[in-house]
Amino acid sequence: MHLGVIADDFTGASDIANTLAKGGLSTIQFLGLQSDNAPAGCEAGVVALKTRSVAAKDAIVQSLQAYDWLKNQGCRQFIFKYCSTFDSTTEGNIGPVGEALAQALGVYGVLACPAFPTTGRTVYQGHLFVGDRLLNESGLENHPLNPMTDSDIRRWLAKQSKEPVGLVPWSVVRHGGAALRASLDGAAARKERLVIVDAVSDDDLLTIGDACADAPLITGGSGIALGLPRNFIKRGLATGAGSAFRGVQGPEAILAGSCSKATLEQIEIHRKDHPSMPIAVSDVMGGKLKASDLVRFIGENEGKQPIVFSSHKPEHVRAVQQQYGREKVAHALDALFADTASELVKGRVRRLVVAGGETSGAVVTALKLRALSIGPEIDPGVPALGSAEGAPLALALKSGNFGAKDFFGKALRTLAGQ
């Protein structure tokens, strides 16, 4: 293994694994901390953690454990992958984990760039945009766990960090890899540990790949991986063949726990022509609704692309959080979806689509899968995934804001190999 990725959630791990596989690296997504060695032939390994919303000290411990394992697999370059909308709080966890990994490697001037222009995430003058809107005006200011209320991610990262945070503006990036490398080296000389780097197009991401060919550590969204595979292929360290995937036939289910605008629209479109079951949080908290109820509904609608969802508009989410407590609601819904997925897969379901980073993490943890092979891209940033061991199972793990309007139906077809 040459390239090791530490991802702070499961959908983000799939996202960057997809980028690396499309770039030609044989890529495997590992679910949680590992103890056994990676399979032979794995050129890029992505360790999917669930550390985005945990205490910073816990995120640091788990991330360093993942780093140690990847280092023992032979990795010579590391990526800390976080959300393209910089999902975090003023306490962390991007700054604390990024600094901890940089300190472990003994490096300064570490690039930090969440940009993913294909999905509308760009960084200019240190400000993060979603489409043509500043981050804090894009709807992400209403995120139930990590509300993003400031588009100046250099300022946001500085609040999380103990060491100075730098910035390389687009006026430098546009001049190519050598200019960017020189600016990062200058930041390192000034002892700036993490450095926000502007990127407004895929060409800028390729510039990042050139500038960071020999960088021990890079941090950001999946876009930063766009230009990295070719570095390994040019040096003869990777074959360029990418990853293999075989579609899976069988019963299907869709579980949606995201409250993002994109997911809410995708749900409304899908449920027009397919069976749907909305989840009332009050019923979950009161013990009236259990996993067996969801499993029964899905079983009764086998072959009809049934969807079960807890997704609601921001004002409803805030109301139930105030009534029951944010952490209690999140834990209860995660447990409900996890138990449901476990029972479905123990039964007949062989194609499973999950929307929401936290929901995906809970589901995959419950399924006790160790590794996933990377398949074809369903929509930008979302690949089909196949279980690398055990019974055939195909998955799609979608970050809340990703995917086209018809994502759910398209995902199920792609998982079947169509």
N, C-alpha and C positions, 0 to 999 in steps of 0.2 A: 504494500500500500504506500502511495506517494503523497496523497493529499488527504488531510483529515479535517472534518468539519464538526464543530460542536454547535448544535442548534438548540435554541431555547424553547422551542415547542415542536409538536409533531408535524403540523401542516407546513411550517417553515422548513423543516427538514426535508419534506417531500419536494418542496419548491426548489431548493438549491440542488437536491439530488437530481431533479429533472434537468436543471441547467447543465450540470456536469455530464450527465449521460448524453444529452443532446450534443455536447461539445466533443464527445468521443471517448470519454473515460468509462471504463467498466465500474459501475457505481452500485453500492449496496447501502441501504438505509438500516442502521442498527437501532433497535428500539430500547432505549434506556441504557444504563451502564452495563458494560460487558466484562466477562472474565475469560471466556474462551477466545482463541485466535480467530481472526477473520478468515473466510474461505480463500483458498488459493485463487489467484487471478483478479482479486479485488484491487483496483487501482485507486479508487477514491472511496473513503468510508465516511458516512454521515451518521453521527451519533445523535439521536433525537432524545432530548431531555424535556422535562416539563418544569422549567425553571423561570419562566417569564414573570410569574406573579407570586413566587414564593419569597420568603425572606432573603435579603441579599446575601447574608452569610451562608445560607443553605445553597443558593445558586452558585456561589464561588466554590464551595466544597465539591459539588457534583461536577461542575465544569472542569475543575482541575483533575478530578478522577478520570473524566472522559479524555482529557488531554494526555494524561499518563498512559492510558490504554492505547490511544492512537500513536503516541510516540513509540511505544513498544512494538507496534505493528510495522514500524519503519517509516512513518510519515516524516517528510522533510519540510512541509508547509502546512499551516493550520489556519482555519477560518472560524471566527466566532460569528454565527449567523443569528440575526435578530430580525424583527419585522420591518418591512419596507415603509411602514408608517411609524416606526420608532417607538412602538408601544412600550411604555415604561412610566414610572413615577419620578418625582424629584429625588427620591431615595435610591432609585435603581430600577432594573438591575443591569442595564447596559454598561454604565460606567464602572461599577465595582467588578463585574466579571471581566470586562475588557482590560482593566488595569491589572487584575490578578494574573491573567494569561500573559500579558506583556511582561510583567515582572518575572514570571516563571521562565520566560524565554530570554529575559535580559535585554529587551528592545524598547526604544523610544520611537516617536514619529510613526505610530501605527495608524494606518488608514482606517477611517470610519465613514462609510457611505451607504445609506439605506436605499439609494435610488434604484428604481426598476421602471424605466421609461415606457416599456411595453404595456405596463398596467397603469401608467399615468403618474407614477411616483418620481419626481425629479427634485434635485437639490440645487439651489442657486443662491449665492452669497450666504450660504449656511442656513437658508430657509428651506423647509420641506414643503413641497406642493403635492396635492392630490388632484390630478387634472389641472384645471385652471384656478383652483382654490388653495389658499394657504391651509396648512394642516389643521389649524385650530378653527377653521371655518368650513371644514369638509364633512362634518358629522362625527369625526373621531373625537371631538371634544365631549361627546356623549357616551364614549366607550364605558361599559359598566364596570370594568376592572382597572383600566389604565386610560383615563380621560386625558387626551392630548390638548392642552390649552395654550400651547406656545409653539409657533412654527419655527422659531429660531432654535434649531437643534444643537448648535454650538452652546448656546446659553443653557439649554435643557441638560445637555451632557455635563456641562461644568458644574451644575448643581448636584449631580450624582458622583462626581469625580473628586479625588483628593489631590490630583496633580493637574497642572495647566493643560488646557485643551486648545489645540490649534485649528487653523482654517487654511485650506488651499482653495482659492476662488477659481471660477471657470476661466477667467482670463489667463490663468496659468495652465489649467488642464487642456485648453484648446491648442496649446503648442506641443502637445505630445508627451510620450512616456518619459523622455529624458528630462523635460522641464518639470514634470510632476515628481519624478524621483528626486531631483535636486531640491525641490521644496520640502518634500518629506524628510530628506536628510537634514535640511536646515532646521526643521521643527525638532528633529531628534537632538541636534546640537543645542537647542534651547531648552531641552529636557521637557518638551511637550509629549506626554505619553500617548494620547489619542488625538487624532487630527481629522476634523470633518473635511471631506473633499466634495466639491461640487460635481454634479453630473446631470446633464439634461438630455442626453441621447445615448444610443447604444455605442456610438463611436467613442464616447467618453468612457464607457465601461471597458471597451477594448484598450483604450489608453491606460486605464487602471491595471489591466492585465499585463501590459508591457512594463509598466513602472514597477509592478510588484512581483515580477518573475522570480526574484530571489528573496522576497520578503518572508521572514519566518512566520509572521502573523498578519492577517487582514481581518477587518471586522465590517459587517454590514448586512444588507439584504442579499437576496440570491443574485441580483444583478452583478455584483462584484466578481462572481465566478465565471462570467461570460467569456472573458479572455484568458482564463487560466489553463483550461485543458490543452490548448495549442502549445503552451510552453513545454508541457511534459511530452507531447507528441513530437515536437521539433527536436527534442533532446533524445528521442528514442526510448524514453522511459515508459511510454504508454502506447498501446496498439492503435488507438483511434477507432476501435470497433464498437465502442459503447456497450450497452447492456441488452440482455435478451429478455423477452417477455412473451408469455402465452396467455391468451384470453381464457376466461373461465365461464362455463355455462352453469346455469342453475338459478334457483330462486334469489330474489333481490329484496333490498330494503334501503330506505333513506332515513337517516337520523340527523336532524338539524337543531343545533343548540346555539347558533350564532344570532345576534340581534343587529347585525350590520345592515345597512341599506341594501347592499347587493343581495344578501341572502334573503331578506324579507321579500324583495321583488321576485327572486327565483322561486321562492315558496309559492307565492300567489299565482305565478304562471303555471307551475307544475300541478297545483291542486285543482286547477280548472278542469283537467282531463284525467286526474288520477285520484284514488282514495287518499284522504288526508285525516290526520288525527292531531288536533291541537292539544297541547298540554297546559292545563291550568296549574300555576304554581301553588295556589292555595290547596288544591287537591293533593299535590305531592307533599307539601309541608304537613298537611293534616293526615297523611297516611291513607287517603282514599284511592289514590292512583299508584299502582305498582308496576314493576317491570313485566309481570305476567299479563297485565292488561295490554301493554304495548305489543308484546309478543303475540297475543291472541289476535289483535287487530291486523298485524302484518301477515300472520298465517292465513287469516280469512280472506286476504286480498292478494294471495300469492299470484305472481305473474302480471299484476296490474300496476307495478311500480309504486307501491304504497309509501307514503311519507309520514313520519311522526316528527312534530316540531314543538319546541318550547320558545321559539323566537317571537319577540314582541317589540313594539315601538319603544323608543327611549323613555317616554313618560310613564308607560306601564312598568317598565323595568325598575325605574327609580321608586315607584310606589311600592312594589313588592319587596324591594330591598330595604326600604324604610320600615316596612311592617315586620319582616322576619329577620333582617340582617343580611348584608351582602354576602358574607362568607358562608352563612348557613344555606342560603339559596343556591349559591354556586356549587357547594358540596353536594346538596341533595339532588340537583339536576345532573351533575356529573355521575353520581352513583346510579341514578336511574338509567341513564343512557349506557353506562358501563355494564350494568346487570342485564339490560335488554340485549345488547350486542352479544354478550357471552352466551345467553340462552339461544339467540338466533343462530349463531355459528355452531353451537352444539347440535342444533337441529338441522334444518335443510338449507338455510341461507348460505349462498356461496359468493354473492356480489353485494358489497356493502359500501354505501356512500355516506360520508359523515361531513357535516358542515360546522365549522367553528374550531379554533385551535385548542381551546381548553377541552371541548367535547371530544375532539379527536384523540387528545392525549389520554383522557379517561378511558375511552373505548379500546384503544390499542393496548394500554396497560392491562385492562381486564382480559383481553384475548391472549395475553402471555406469549405474543409473538416475539421472536428474537431479531429477525431480519426480514427485509422486504426487497425484492428486485424491482427495478425501475422500468416501467413500460412507456408506451406512447403518451404524448402530452394531450390532455383533454381540452384544456384552455390554458392560456399563458400562466405558468407558475404552478399548474396542478397536473401531475402525471398519474397514470394508472399504476397501481402497485400490486405486486403479487407476492404471496407468502413464499419465502425461500425454503421452507421446510414444512413437513406435515401435510394435512389435507389441503387440496386446492382451495384457495381463497383469493379473491381479487378485491382491492380496496381503492377508494378515492377519498383522500383527506383534504378538505378544502378550507383554506383560510376564509374567514367571514367575508372579506371584501373582494374575493377573487371570483372569477367565472362569469361567463356570458349569461344572459337571461334564461336560456334553455339548458343551463348546465346539468341539472339532475338527470334528465333523459339522455343527454349526450354522454354523461359519465357512465351510465349503466350500459349503453351500447358499446362504449370503448372497453369497459371491463370484460365484456363478452367477446372481445376481439373483432368487433365489427368496424 
